[in-house]
Amino acid sequence: MDVQLFHTFDAVATHGSVSKAAAALGYSQPAVTHQVQRLEHLLRARLFDRCAGGVTLTSAGERLLPLARTVLSVLGQMQADIEPDASPGKAGDSGGRRSPDR
């Protein structure tokens, strides 16, 4: 599953609006709508109730939101923990290459 779908889902839930989430993410509104629809299709659940004033989470969306945020947090922590080790010139760094004896 594409982690970007969770970023988009979180942004729409946070902003309560597809257009506001699109502006915050720097995407077009149709792109955000498509990502939400794709996630809904993958999960076989409607995540938002849509109305003229924006969107609200369905019960499925309310259950998904804390899980999605946990996934995003763990991935962010993983990236933060691993990235410094990949920097060139760090002691013990093989530049992402394994030594032949490993």
Secondary structure as UniProt FT lines:
FT   HELIX           3..15
FT   HELIX           18..25
FT   HELIX           29..43
FT   STRAND          48..51
FT   TURN            52..53
FT   STRAND          54..57
FT   HELIX           59..82
FT   HELIX           83..86
FT   TURN            88..89
FT   TURN            91..92
FT   TURN            95..96
FT   TURN            100..101
//
